Amino acid sequence: MPVYKYDVTMTCSGCSGAVTRVLSKLDGVKSFDVSLETQKVTVDSDKLSEQEILEKIQKTGKAAKVSA
């Protein structure tokens, strides 16, 4: 199963909460971890592409990119 990692700019618990809500509603996500402390999001999905997940995260208004 692919695990995708993203750098997401989150400044408060509301920001991380928005990302959490989007990922929890996204069909095809098996599990995910949103860390406000490290500004990292990890997503485990075998149905969605790295780009599709990134676009959903960006729709929350947060600056996000694929982690190197």
PDB file as gemmi writes it, atoms N, CA and C in Angstrom:
CRYST1    1.000    1.000    1.000  90.00  90.00  90.00 P 1                      
ATOM      1  N   MET A   1       0.832  -1.184   0.000  1.00  0.00           N  
ATOM      2  CA  MET A   1       0.000   0.000   0.000  1.00  0.00           C  
ATOM      3  C   MET A   1       0.874   1.243   0.000  1.00  0.00           C  
ATOM      4  N   PRO A   2       0.614   2.157  -0.907  1.00  0.00           N  
ATOM      5  CA  PRO A   2       1.414   3.383  -0.923  1.00  0.00           C  
ATOM      6  C   PRO A   2       1.112   4.266   0.290  1.00  0.00           C  
ATOM      7  N   VAL A   3       2.157   4.846   0.825  1.00  0.00           N  
ATOM      8  CA  VAL A   3       2.027   5.827   1.892  1.00  0.00           C  
ATOM      9  C   VAL A   3       2.609   7.126   1.358  1.00  0.00           C  
ATOM     10  N   TYR A   4       1.791   8.156   1.347  1.00  0.00           N  
ATOM     11  CA  TYR A   4       2.196   9.450   0.816  1.00  0.00           C  
ATOM     12  C   TYR A   4       2.450  10.417   1.958  1.00  0.00           C  
ATOM     13  N   LYS A   5       3.458  11.269   1.781  1.00  0.00           N  
ATOM     14  CA  LYS A   5       3.809  12.237   2.816  1.00  0.00           C  
ATOM     15  C   LYS A   5       3.766  13.641   2.237  1.00  0.00           C  
ATOM     16  N   TYR A   6       3.214  14.556   3.027  1.00  0.00           N  
ATOM     17  CA  TYR A   6       3.046  15.937   2.593  1.00  0.00           C  
ATOM     18  C   TYR A   6       3.523  16.899   3.676  1.00  0.00           C  
ATOM     19  N   ASP A   7       4.040  18.042   3.226  1.00  0.00           N  
ATOM     20  CA  ASP A   7       4.333  19.158   4.118  1.00  0.00           C  
ATOM     21  C   ASP A   7       3.145  20.107   3.991  1.00  0.00           C  
ATOM     22  N   VAL A   8       2.479  20.381   5.116  1.00  0.00           N  
ATOM     23  CA  VAL A   8       1.285  21.224   5.099  1.00  0.00           C  
ATOM     24  C   VAL A   8       1.445  22.329   6.133  1.00  0.00           C  
ATOM     25  N   THR A   9       1.266  23.574   5.712  1.00  0.00           N  
ATOM     26  CA  THR A   9       1.362  24.703   6.634  1.00  0.00           C  
ATOM     27  C   THR A   9       0.083  24.794   7.451  1.00  0.00           C  
ATOM     28  N   MET A  10       0.204  24.496   8.741  1.00  0.00           N  
ATOM     29  CA  MET A  10      -0.932  24.537   9.664  1.00  0.00           C  
ATOM     30  C   MET A  10      -0.497  25.350  10.881  1.00  0.00           C  
ATOM     31  N   THR A  11      -1.255  26.391  11.215  1.00  0.00           N  
ATOM     32  CA  THR A  11      -0.857  27.272  12.307  1.00  0.00           C  
ATOM     33  C   THR A  11      -1.631  27.062  13.602  1.00  0.00           C  
ATOM     34  N   CYS A  12      -2.710  26.295  13.535  1.00  0.00           N  
ATOM     35  CA  CYS A  12      -3.515  26.095  14.746  1.00  0.00           C  
ATOM     36  C   CYS A  12      -4.268  24.763  14.658  1.00  0.00           C  
ATOM     37  N   SER A  13      -4.949  24.423  15.733  1.00  0.00           N  
ATOM     38  CA  SER A  13      -5.693  23.162  15.748  1.00  0.00           C  
ATOM     39  C   SER A  13      -6.850  23.189  14.753  1.00  0.00           C  
ATOM     40  N   GLY A  14      -7.364  24.382  14.450  1.00  0.00           N  
ATOM     41  CA  GLY A  14      -8.422  24.497  13.441  1.00  0.00           C  
ATOM     42  C   GLY A  14      -7.918  24.092  12.065  1.00  0.00           C  
ATOM     43  N   CYS A  15      -6.660  24.465  11.786  1.00  0.00           N  
ATOM     44  CA  CYS A  15      -6.045  24.099  10.499  1.00  0.00           C  
ATOM     45  C   CYS A  15      -5.894  22.587  10.388  1.00  0.00           C  
ATOM     46  N   SER A  16      -5.328  21.987  11.413  1.00  0.00           N  
ATOM     47  CA  SER A  16      -5.143  20.536  11.371  1.00  0.00           C  
ATOM     48  C   SER A  16      -6.498  19.829  11.384  1.00  0.00           C  
ATOM     49  N   GLY A  17      -7.474  20.421  12.054  1.00  0.00           N  
ATOM     50  CA  GLY A  17      -8.819  19.854  12.075  1.00  0.00           C  
ATOM     51  C   GLY A  17      -9.458  19.859  10.704  1.00  0.00           C  
ATOM     52  N   ALA A  18      -9.228  20.929   9.937  1.00  0.00           N  
ATOM     53  CA  ALA A  18      -9.778  21.013   8.579  1.00  0.00           C  
ATOM     54  C   ALA A  18      -9.184  19.919   7.698  1.00  0.00           C  
ATOM     55  N   VAL A  19      -7.885  19.708   7.807  1.00  0.00           N  
ATOM     56  CA  VAL A  19      -7.218  18.665   7.018  1.00  0.00           C  
ATOM     57  C   VAL A  19      -7.726  17.285   7.452  1.00  0.00           C  
ATOM     58  N   THR A  20      -7.871  17.102   8.752  1.00  0.00           N  
ATOM     59  CA  THR A  20      -8.379  15.831   9.284  1.00  0.00           C  
ATOM     60  C   THR A  20      -9.781  15.543   8.755  1.00  0.00           C  
ATOM     61  N   ARG A  21     -10.653  16.545   8.757  1.00  0.00           N  
ATOM     62  CA  ARG A  21     -12.033  16.351   8.268  1.00  0.00           C  
ATOM     63  C   ARG A  21     -12.047  15.944   6.797  1.00  0.00           C  
ATOM     64  N   VAL A  22     -11.244  16.628   5.988  1.00  0.00           N  
ATOM     65  CA  VAL A  22     -11.208  16.316   4.549  1.00  0.00           C  
ATOM     66  C   VAL A  22     -10.733  14.880   4.325  1.00  0.00           C  
ATOM     67  N   LEU A  23      -9.671  14.489   5.008  1.00  0.00           N  
ATOM     68  CA  LEU A  23      -9.121  13.141   4.810  1.00  0.00           C  
ATOM     69  C   LEU A  23     -10.057  12.062   5.352  1.00  0.00           C  
ATOM     70  N   SER A  24     -10.759  12.352   6.443  1.00  0.00           N  
ATOM     71  CA  SER A  24     -11.656  11.337   7.012  1.00  0.00           C  
ATOM     72  C   SER A  24     -12.858  11.080   6.108  1.00  0.00           C  
ATOM     73  N   LYS A  25     -13.232  12.065   5.283  1.00  0.00           N  
ATOM     74  CA  LYS A  25     -14.372  11.908   4.371  1.00  0.00           C  
ATOM     75  C   LYS A  25     -13.957  11.393   2.997  1.00  0.00           C  
ATOM     76  N   LEU A  26     -12.663  11.309   2.753  1.00  0.00           N  
ATOM     77  CA  LEU A  26     -12.168  10.942   1.429  1.00  0.00           C  
ATOM     78  C   LEU A  26     -12.202   9.426   1.243  1.00  0.00           C  
ATOM     79  N   ASP A  27     -13.002   8.981   0.279  1.00  0.00           N  
ATOM     80  CA  ASP A  27     -13.121   7.554   0.005  1.00  0.00           C  
ATOM     81  C   ASP A  27     -11.803   7.036  -0.575  1.00  0.00           C  
ATOM     82  N   GLY A  28     -11.318   5.950  -0.021  1.00  0.00           N  
ATOM     83  CA  GLY A  28     -10.081   5.356  -0.507  1.00  0.00           C  
ATOM     84  C   GLY A  28      -8.895   5.568   0.414  1.00  0.00           C  
ATOM     85  N   VAL A  29      -9.085   6.374   1.469  1.00  0.00           N  
ATOM     86  CA  VAL A  29      -8.023   6.586   2.450  1.00  0.00           C  
ATOM     87  C   VAL A  29      -8.167   5.523   3.536  1.00  0.00           C  
ATOM     88  N   LYS A  30      -7.126   4.701   3.691  1.00  0.00           N  
ATOM     89  CA  LYS A  30      -7.172   3.642   4.714  1.00  0.00           C  
ATOM     90  C   LYS A  30      -6.860   4.207   6.090  1.00  0.00           C  
ATOM     91  N   SER A  31      -5.819   5.037   6.163  1.00  0.00           N  
ATOM     92  CA  SER A  31      -5.457   5.677   7.420  1.00  0.00           C  
ATOM     93  C   SER A  31      -4.648   6.933   7.119  1.00  0.00           C  
ATOM     94  N   PHE A  32      -4.548   7.797   8.115  1.00  0.00           N  
ATOM     95  CA  PHE A  32      -3.771   9.023   7.938  1.00  0.00           C  
ATOM     96  C   PHE A  32      -3.330   9.550   9.294  1.00  0.00           C  
ATOM     97  N   ASP A  33      -2.311  10.399   9.271  1.00  0.00           N  
ATOM     98  CA  ASP A  33      -1.826  11.055  10.476  1.00  0.00           C  
ATOM     99  C   ASP A  33      -1.580  12.520  10.139  1.00  0.00           C  
ATOM    100  N   VAL A  34      -2.158  13.414  10.923  1.00  0.00           N  
ATOM    101  CA  VAL A  34      -1.973  14.851  10.734  1.00  0.00           C  
ATOM    102  C   VAL A  34      -1.250  15.369  11.970  1.00  0.00           C  
ATOM    103  N   SER A  35      -0.051  15.912  11.781  1.00  0.00           N  
ATOM    104  CA  SER A  35       0.727  16.422  12.909  1.00  0.00           C  
ATOM    105  C   SER A  35       0.881  17.938  12.806  1.00  0.00           C  
ATOM    106  N   LEU A  36       0.197  18.652  13.680  1.00  0.00           N  
ATOM    107  CA  LEU A  36       0.311  20.106  13.741  1.00  0.00           C  
ATOM    108  C   LEU A  36       1.724  20.495  14.163  1.00  0.00           C  
ATOM    109  N   GLU A  37       2.289  19.724  15.073  1.00  0.00           N  
ATOM    110  CA  GLU A  37       3.622  20.011  15.618  1.00  0.00           C  
ATOM    111  C   GLU A  37       4.710  19.987  14.546  1.00  0.00           C  
ATOM    112  N   THR A  38       4.691  18.967  13.677  1.00  0.00           N  
ATOM    113  CA  THR A  38       5.741  18.821  12.664  1.00  0.00           C  
ATOM    114  C   THR A  38       5.324  19.365  11.296  1.00  0.00           C  
ATOM    115  N   GLN A  39       4.047  19.780  11.163  1.00  0.00           N  
ATOM    116  CA  GLN A  39       3.516  20.297   9.894  1.00  0.00           C  
ATOM    117  C   GLN A  39       3.549  19.218   8.800  1.00  0.00           C  
ATOM    118  N   LYS A  40       3.354  17.964   9.194  1.00  0.00           N  
ATOM    119  CA  LYS A  40       3.411  16.832   8.265  1.00  0.00           C  
ATOM    120  C   LYS A  40       2.076  16.092   8.254  1.00  0.00           C  
ATOM    121  N   VAL A  41       1.744  15.577   7.082  1.00  0.00           N  
ATOM    122  CA  VAL A  41       0.559  14.739   6.923  1.00  0.00           C  
ATOM    123  C   VAL A  41       0.998  13.480   6.187  1.00  0.00           C  
ATOM    124  N   THR A  42       0.621  12.321   6.724  1.00  0.00           N  
ATOM    125  CA  THR A  42       0.927  11.037   6.108  1.00  0.00           C  
ATOM    126  C   THR A  42      -0.395  10.347   5.792  1.00  0.00           C  
ATOM    127  N   VAL A  43      -0.523   9.854   4.559  1.00  0.00           N  
ATOM    128  CA  VAL A  43      -1.775   9.234   4.122  1.00  0.00           C  
ATOM    129  C   VAL A  43      -1.475   7.865   3.513  1.00  0.00           C  
ATOM    130  N   ASP A  44      -2.225   6.867   3.947  1.00  0.00           N  
ATOM    131  CA  ASP A  44      -2.114   5.503   3.433  1.00  0.00           C  
ATOM    132  C   ASP A  44      -3.348   5.236   2.566  1.00  0.00           C  
ATOM    133  N   SER A  45      -3.120   5.070   1.259  1.00  0.00           N  
ATOM    134  CA  SER A  45      -4.233   4.829   0.346  1.00  0.00           C  
ATOM    135  C   SER A  45      -3.775   3.973  -0.822  1.00  0.00           C  
ATOM    136  N   ASP A  46      -4.599   2.995  -1.173  1.00  0.00           N  
ATOM    137  CA  ASP A  46      -4.277   2.178  -2.341  1.00  0.00           C  
ATOM    138  C   ASP A  46      -5.211   2.503  -3.512  1.00  0.00           C  
ATOM    139  N   LYS A  47      -6.115   3.472  -3.336  1.00  0.00           N  
ATOM    140  CA  LYS A  47      -7.066   3.822  -4.386  1.00  0.00           C  
ATOM    141  C   LYS A  47      -6.826   5.202  -4.989  1.00  0.00           C  
ATOM    142  N   LEU A  48      -6.197   6.081  -4.228  1.00  0.00           N  
ATOM    143  CA  LEU A  48      -6.009   7.462  -4.671  1.00  0.00           C  
ATOM    144  C   LEU A  48      -4.549   7.732  -4.998  1.00  0.00           C  
ATOM    145  N   SER A  49      -4.335   8.628  -5.955  1.00  0.00           N  
ATOM    146  CA  SER A  49      -2.962   8.986  -6.305  1.00  0.00           C  
ATOM    147  C   SER A  49      -2.445  10.056  -5.341  1.00  0.00           C  
ATOM    148  N   GLU A  50      -1.147  10.203  -5.326  1.00  0.00           N  
ATOM    149  CA  GLU A  50      -0.504  11.217  -4.494  1.00  0.00           C  
ATOM    150  C   GLU A  50      -1.049  12.605  -4.851  1.00  0.00           C  
ATOM    151  N   GLN A  51      -1.244  12.859  -6.133  1.00  0.00           N  
ATOM    152  CA  GLN A  51      -1.730  14.159  -6.603  1.00  0.00           C  
ATOM    153  C   GLN A  51      -3.183  14.405  -6.192  1.00  0.00           C  
ATOM    154  N   GLU A  52      -4.024  13.381  -6.283  1.00  0.00           N  
ATOM    155  CA  GLU A  52      -5.435  13.537  -5.895  1.00  0.00           C  
ATOM    156  C   GLU A  52      -5.558  13.922  -4.418  1.00  0.00           C  
ATOM    157  N   ILE A  53      -4.766  13.289  -3.577  1.00  0.00           N  
ATOM    158  CA  ILE A  53      -4.796  13.590  -2.143  1.00  0.00           C  
ATOM    159  C   ILE A  53      -4.274  14.996  -1.901  1.00  0.00           C  
ATOM    160  N   LEU A  54      -3.189  15.365  -2.567  1.00  0.00           N  
ATOM    161  CA  LEU A  54      -2.618  16.702  -2.424  1.00  0.00           C  
ATOM    162  C   LEU A  54      -3.652  17.771  -2.780  1.00  0.00           C  
ATOM    163  N   GLU A  55      -4.380  17.572  -3.864  1.00  0.00           N  
ATOM    164  CA  GLU A  55      -5.394  18.542  -4.286  1.00  0.00           C  
ATOM    165  C   GLU A  55      -6.493  18.688  -3.237  1.00  0.00           C  
ATOM    166  N   LYS A  56      -6.899  17.594  -2.625  1.00  0.00           N  
ATOM    167  CA  LYS A  56      -7.923  17.657  -1.573  1.00  0.00           C  
ATOM    168  C   LYS A  56      -7.404  18.444  -0.367  1.00  0.00           C  
ATOM    169  N   ILE A  57      -6.156  18.208   0.014  1.00  0.00           N  
ATOM    170  CA  ILE A  57      -5.575  18.940   1.141  1.00  0.00           C  
ATOM    171  C   ILE A  57      -5.507  20.434   0.801  1.00  0.00           C  
ATOM    172  N   GLN A  58      -5.099  20.757  -0.411  1.00  0.00           N  
ATOM    173  CA  GLN A  58      -4.979  22.157  -0.822  1.00  0.00           C  
ATOM    174  C   GLN A  58      -6.338  22.865  -0.861  1.00  0.00           C  
ATOM    175  N   LYS A  59      -7.405  22.132  -1.088  1.00  0.00           N  
ATOM    176  CA  LYS A  59      -8.742  22.730  -1.115  1.00  0.00           C  
ATOM    177  C   LYS A  59      -9.162  23.257   0.258  1.00  0.00           C  
ATOM    178  N   THR A  60      -8.468  22.852   1.321  1.00  0.00           N  
ATOM    179  CA  THR A  60      -8.762  23.395   2.648  1.00  0.00           C  
ATOM    180  C   THR A  60      -8.206  24.803   2.798  1.00  0.00           C  
ATOM    181  N   GLY A  61      -7.414  25.253   1.808  1.00  0.00           N  
ATOM    182  CA  GLY A  61      -6.814  26.574   1.869  1.00  0.00           C  
ATOM    183  C   GLY A  61      -5.413  26.578   2.469  1.00  0.00           C  
ATOM    184  N   LYS A  62      -4.934  25.406   2.807  1.00  0.00           N  
ATOM    185  CA  LYS A  62      -3.585  25.287   3.398  1.00  0.00           C  
ATOM    186  C   LYS A  62      -2.555  25.121   2.289  1.00  0.00           C  
ATOM    187  N   ALA A  63      -1.379  25.713   2.504  1.00  0.00           N  
ATOM    188  CA  ALA A  63      -0.260  25.502   1.569  1.00  0.00           C  
ATOM    189  C   ALA A  63       0.239  24.089   1.802  1.00  0.00           C  
ATOM    190  N   ALA A  64       0.277  23.298   0.742  1.00  0.00           N  
ATOM    191  CA  ALA A  64       0.700  21.899   0.883  1.00  0.00           C  
ATOM    192  C   ALA A  64       1.538  21.490  -0.314  1.00  0.00           C  
ATOM    193  N   LYS A  65       2.491  20.614  -0.045  1.00  0.00           N  
ATOM    194  CA  LYS A  65       3.315  20.057  -1.119  1.00  0.00           C  
ATOM    195  C   LYS A  65       3.730  18.645  -0.715  1.00  0.00           C  
ATOM    196  N   VAL A  66       4.132  17.879  -1.715  1.00  0.00           N  
ATOM    197  CA  VAL A  66       4.606  16.522  -1.454  1.00  0.00           C  
ATOM    198  C   VAL A  66       5.951  16.629  -0.742  1.00  0.00           C  
ATOM    199  N   SER A  67       6.123  15.850   0.322  1.00  0.00           N  
ATOM    200  CA  SER A  67       7.407  15.845   1.045  1.00  0.00           C  
ATOM    201  C   SER A  67       8.488  15.211   0.171  1.00  0.00           C  
ATOM    202  N   ALA A  68       9.665  15.777   0.265  1.00  0.00           N  
ATOM    203  CA  ALA A  68      10.802  15.248  -0.506  1.00  0.00           C  
ATOM    204  C   ALA A  68      11.291  13.952   0.085  1.00  0.00           C  
TER     205      ALA A  68                                                      
END                                                                             
